[in-house]
Amino acid sequence: MEEVIKSRGYSLKTYGRIDLNMDITKKLIKKLYTSPYTQKDDYVELINDLQDIFYYLKNETLDEISDNEIIDIISEFYEKSSGRIDHVQNLAEKFGEDYRWNRESRNE
């Protein structure tokens, strides 16, 4: 758990965010723990990566999407990618780019 908290702090700092509780981490764990693609041997690394993706998406969507919706999006990407974190990251980046582009298009 200590490693997860440390990684969470790094992600928050990287994305310039403040989060005063562990609710996001707990929700990510609860959502993905039972997935058939979750390998218990790599679980800490997985949670660390997913936390990072979560805060990335919160920034890219300008906090316009709720925490629970972001977690659902990550979960969908995780299942679609058969648990391959590099694919989840790619899908998250594409989602963030599309979100910003669509938002900018609406504001023109």
N, C-alpha and C positions, 0 to 999 in steps of 0.2 A: 504494500500500500504506500510505503514511503516513496518508492520510485514513481508511482502514479501521481502522487501529490507534487513531487519535484517537477515532473514533466508537465503537469498542468500549469504550474507556476511559470515555466519557461514559455509555454504556448500563450498564456495570458500576456506575458511581457512582450513576446514577439508581435502579437496582434494589437497591442496597446489597449487591452481590455481589463476590466475589473469584474471579478465574480467572487462574492463573499461566502459562498457555500459550495458544497460538493454535489448539489442536486443534478447538474448536467452529467457528471461522471457516473453517478448512481443510475441515472436513466439510461445512459449508454450501456452500462454493464447489464442492466436488467433486460434491455431490448435485444442485445446480441449474444448473451451468455448461452442461450439455448439453441442458437443457430447450428445447423449441422456443419457449417464451415468454420466454426470457431474451434481452434486447436488449443487445448488447455496449456500445452507447453509454451506457446507464444502469447499467452493471454495478456500479460502485463504490457508487452510491446504493442499489441493490438489496441488496447485501451488508450495507451499514450498516443498512438497514431490517430485514433478516432477522435480524441479530444482536440488534437491539432486541426483536424478536418472540420470539426464542429465550429471552432472559433474562426477559422478561415471563412467558412460559409456565413457566419453571422456578420463578419465584416463585409464580405462581398455583396450580401443582400441588404446592407445598411440597416440591419436590425428590423427590417420590415416583415420578416417571417418569424413566427414564434419559435421558441426553443423546441417545443414538441414536434413541430412540423419539420424543423431541421433534422432532428433525431430520426424522424420517419424517413426523410429523404436519404440520410446516410444509411439507414437500415435497408432501404430499397436498393441502393447502390451496392451495398455489401452482398446482398442475396443475388443480385443480378451478376455480380462479379465472382460469384462462388468463393467469397471470402478473400479474394486477392486484393490486398491493400493498395497496391500500385494502381490497379484499375479503379478502385474507389476514389483515390486521389485524382485520377484523370477525369472521372465523371464529375467530381466535385468542382474541379477547375472549369470544366465546360459549362456546368450549371451556373457557376458564378459569372463567367463571361457572358453567357446568354442573358442572365438576369440583368446585369448592368446594361448590356446593349439594348434590351427591350425597354428598360426603364428610361434610358436616354432617348430612345425613339418616341416614347410617349410624351416626353417633356419638350419635344421640338415643335 
